[in-house]
Every structure is written in structure tokens, then in C-alpha cells.
């Protein structure tokens, strides 16, 4: 990540305290830097790396931090840094693969007030919104929401509704999306290039922060959401003109073990044709929770083949956080 000391957005792109209808300094202060170290032999090390940096947002009076889950998955060491320079060790408390959100518990006093949150149906999103990373006003960006729609990720991930903003913030991971009233409505997940009419818009995708509300108590109590784990195949897929293409496979994952190969085209799930990633994922998940056998019909080099993948709980493959 870029050093927050040596760059800033141009002044005209930054929110100004006298131009917004909320306490800008308080909102900026609620966003903290996050740095995590992951063991070399962790399941996600090869795909997500072993040194991860991004942001988190203080949402609790005790300093509880909401962030994007991929930053903290399998973290063995974690640090939080405030805008005032306070550095505190953190504990990767919980990660929810369904929403993609994660929680970090600071192991010391951050001295930061939590930010107010609101639901999307209450949010002010028609005018300016604000994308905030750790580093104060220079790392805060006036933006607009150009889309609110379903999002399907190649890694067996699906949101019924995601928020898409432009211009792009270069340090989007775990960044805060604030509505026009300065309330938290989203957590930064991705850099995207999305169609918007006849143009391609560069921006960021945000996970709605309201998704944490129904599972927050479970996450605090159990370290996970109290629901059956989703079936996971271990495939990386993409929509192509030929259909749903398998672009890659998790090494040693259930799909690889069942004989699925990169380049295969998914024709149907349990005899039901699927079009698009979202339909593919829902067809798999509707078969049952992790452990369910998933029949797939595949096209491979012009030939049709059938395999049955014994799905697993992906979370069971991950290192569990521990307090030393």
C-alpha cells in the first residue's frame, strides 16, 4: 500500500468540514489502518498473500473494528493504527464468508469514537458520498454511487446488493463508505471497472455494512454466524460467451479431487441448466449445506462429462485465530 504520509487527493476531491452536514473530523477519525501477517503455510497465503494492509472502521464503544474479511483471514498477528499515530495490536475476532465482512478486537485502547451506521433504505446516497481511508482528510474522497446491484465474485461469492462508487479510491480494502449524512453504509472490497451506459467507469465495490447487523451477536459470541456453512467447491469461475468457465481450482479442493479441470464449461447443476455465476452459485447452495454432493455436467474440449463434487465447509480449511 502507498505510504499515507506522502500522498493526498487533490483538494477539490476532498470533503471539506464546512461543506458537509456532519462532524467530518470525527468520521475521519473512526477509520483506522490495519496490517496483518499470515503464516506462509496458511490456506489463503498463495491467493491473498502473507502481508495484508488496508483499513477498518470503529463501530463499537469498546473499539470493535469492522473490516473486509480477506484482510484478516488466518492472521496470526494484526495491528491497528489511528490517525493520531496510536498503534494497537488486534485480534481477528471473526470472519463471515457469506457477507465477506470481518471483525477485529483491539487489544488496547484506540481512543477513537465509533461511527454511526445506517441501513441502505435510510441512507442518503443520491448526492455526494465519501470514501474514507486511514490518513485523515487527504485520504478522503468525494464520490458518487453509480450502481446498486447484485454482485457475483469468481471465488464462489454472491451479494444480493452491492454498492459501486466512482472515482476509485486507491486504498479501498476495508475503507469506509459514508452517506451524505456521514453515516457508515459500506465497507470497501474491490477495485472495479464497470459499464455505466456507454462508458466504462473505474471505481470501487462496497459490501453494505448493514449485513453485519443480523449476525453481529453471533460473530461476537461464536466467532462466526450461527448458520449452516455453505457448500464450497473450490472453483474460480467466470462468465464467458461459451458459458460458465472454470478458470482455476483451489489446490487440493473438492472440485480438483473430483476431476474438474481448468477450462471446463459448466452446463448444469444436478440436471438443471445454469446461466451466469449467480445462478450457478445459488443452484449449488440450494442443494444443501457443506458436505452435500453436487452433480455437475461439464463440457471439456467438445465432449460432455459428468462429475460429482463432495462439497466442504471452506472455513474448516482456514487457520483459526488465537489469543496468545
Long-range contacts (C-beta under 8 A, 24 or more apart in sequence): 1-53, 1-54, 1-171, 2-170, 2-171, 4-33, 4-133, 4-134, 4-135, 4-138, 4-139, 4-171, 7-138, 8-135, 8-137, 8-138, 8-139, 9-138, 9-139, 9-140, 9-141, 13-141, 13-142, 13-167, 14-137, 14-138, 14-140, 14-141, 14-142, 15-128, 15-130, 15-137, 15-140, 15-141, 15-142, 20-130, 20-180, 20-182, 21-180, 21-181, 21-182, 22-181, 22-182, 22-183, 23-182, 24-137, 24-140, 24-182, 26-113, 26-115, 27-115, 27-130, 27-132, 27-176, 27-178, 27-182, 28-83, 28-132, 28-136, 28-137, 28-140, 29-82, 29-83, 29-84, 29-112, 29-113, 30-57, 30-58, 30-112, 30-113, 30-114, 30-115, 30-176, 30-184, 31-55, 31-56, 31-57, 31-58, 31-83, 31-132, 31-133, 31-134, 31-175, 31-176, 32-56, 32-57, 32-58, 32-65, 32-80, 32-81, 32-82, 32-83, 32-110, 32-112, 32-134, 33-80, 33-81, 33-82, 33-134, 33-135, 34-65, 34-67, 34-71, 34-72, 34-78, 34-79, 34-80, 34-81, 34-90, 34-104, 34-134, 34-174, 35-78, 35-79, 35-81, 36-71, 36-72, 36-75, 36-77, 36-78, 36-79, 36-92, 37-75, 37-76, 37-77, 37-78, 38-73, 38-74, 38-75, 38-76, 39-74, 39-76, 39-319, 42-74, 42-318, 42-319, 43-74, 43-317, 43-318, 43-319, 44-70, 44-73, 44-74, 44-318, 45-74, 46-251, 48-73, 52-173, 53-173, 54-171, 54-172, 54-173, 54-174, 54-175, 54-188, 55-133, 55-134, 55-171, 55-173, 55-174, 55-175, 55-176, 55-188, 56-80, 56-104, 56-174, 57-115, 57-174, 57-176, 57-184, 57-187, 57-209, 58-110, 58-112, 58-113, 58-114, 58-115, 59-114, 59-115, 59-117, 59-184, 59-209, 59-212, 60-114, 61-114, 62-105, 63-88, 63-105, 63-106, 63-109, 63-110, 63-112, 64-93, 64-103, 64-104, 64-105, 64-106, 64-114, 65-90, 65-103, 65-104, 65-105, 65-106, 66-101, 66-102, 66-103, 66-184, 66-187, 66-209, 66-212, 67-101, 67-102, 67-103, 67-104, 67-174, 67-187, 68-100, 68-101, 68-102, 68-173, 68-174, 68-187, 68-188, 68-189, 68-207, 69-95, 69-96, 69-97, 69-99, 69-100, 69-101, 69-102, 70-100, 70-102, 70-173, 71-102, 71-173, 71-174, 72-102, 72-104, 72-321, 73-102, 73-318, 74-318, 74-319, 74-321, 75-321, 76-319, 76-321, 78-104, 80-104, 80-106, 80-110, 81-134, 82-110, 82-111, 82-112, 82-134, 83-134, 83-135, 83-136, 84-111, 86-110, 86-111, 91-321, 91-323, 92-321, 93-219, 93-220, 93-223, 93-321, 94-219, 94-220, 94-222, 94-223, 94-224, 95-224, 95-315, 95-318, 96-212, 96-215, 96-219, 96-224, 96-225, 97-157, 97-230, 97-314, 97-315, 98-225, 98-227, 98-230, 99-159, 99-207, 99-211, 99-212, 99-215, 100-157, 100-159, 100-189, 100-207, 101-187, 101-207, 101-209, 101-211, 101-212, 103-212, 103-219, 103-220, 115-176, 115-178, 115-182, 115-183, 115-184, 116-182, 116-183, 116-184, 117-183, 117-184, 117-185, 117-209, 117-210, 118-179, 118-181, 118-183, 118-184, 118-185, 118-210, 119-210, 120-148, 120-161, 120-163, 120-185, 120-208, 120-210, 123-179, 123-181, 123-183, 123-185, 124-179, 124-180, 124-181, 125-163, 125-179, 125-180, 125-185, 126-180, 127-180, 128-180, 129-165, 129-177, 129-178, 129-179, 129-180, 129-185, 130-176, 130-177, 130-178, 130-182, 131-165, 131-169, 131-172, 131-175, 131-176, 131-177, 131-178, 131-188, 131-204, 132-175, 132-176, 132-177, 132-178, 133-169, 133-171, 133-172, 133-175, 133-176, 133-188, 134-171, 139-171, 141-167, 141-169, 143-167, 143-169, 143-203, 146-194, 146-196, 146-201, 146-203, 147-194, 147-196, 150-278, 151-205, 152-276, 152-277, 152-278, 152-281, 153-277, 154-236, 154-237, 154-238, 154-247, 154-277, 155-236, 156-232, 156-233, 156-235, 156-237, 156-281, 156-284, 156-314, 157-281, 158-277, 158-278, 158-281, 158-282, 159-207, 159-208, 161-208, 162-189, 162-205, 162-206, 162-207, 162-208, 163-205, 163-206, 163-208, 164-192, 164-194, 164-201, 164-203, 164-204, 164-205, 164-206, 165-203, 165-204, 165-206, 166-196, 166-201, 166-202, 166-203, 166-204, 167-202, 167-203, 168-192, 168-202, 168-203, 168-204, 169-204, 172-204, 175-204, 177-206, 177-209, 184-209, 185-209, 185-210, 223-320, 223-321, 224-315, 228-289, 228-290, 229-289, 229-290, 229-313, 229-314, 229-315, 229-316, 230-285, 230-289, 230-290, 230-313, 230-314, 231-284, 231-285, 231-287, 231-288, 231-289, 231-290, 231-291, 231-292, 231-294, 231-311, 231-312, 232-290, 232-311, 232-312, 232-313, 232-314, 233-260, 233-284, 233-294, 233-309, 233-311, 234-312, 234-314, 235-260, 237-266, 237-277, 237-280, 238-277, 239-276, 239-277, 240-265, 242-299, 243-267, 243-275, 243-299, 244-274, 244-275, 244-276, 244-277, 244-280, 246-298, 253-312, 254-309, 254-310, 254-311, 254-312, 255-309, 257-310, 258-307, 258-308, 258-309, 258-310, 259-307, 260-296, 260-298, 260-307, 260-309, 261-300, 263-300, 263-301, 264-298, 264-299, 264-300, 265-298, 265-299, 265-300, 266-296, 266-297, 266-298, 267-297, 267-298, 267-299, 267-304, 268-296, 268-297, 269-294, 269-295, 269-296, 270-294, 270-295, 271-295, 271-297, 284-311, 289-313, 290-314, 290-316
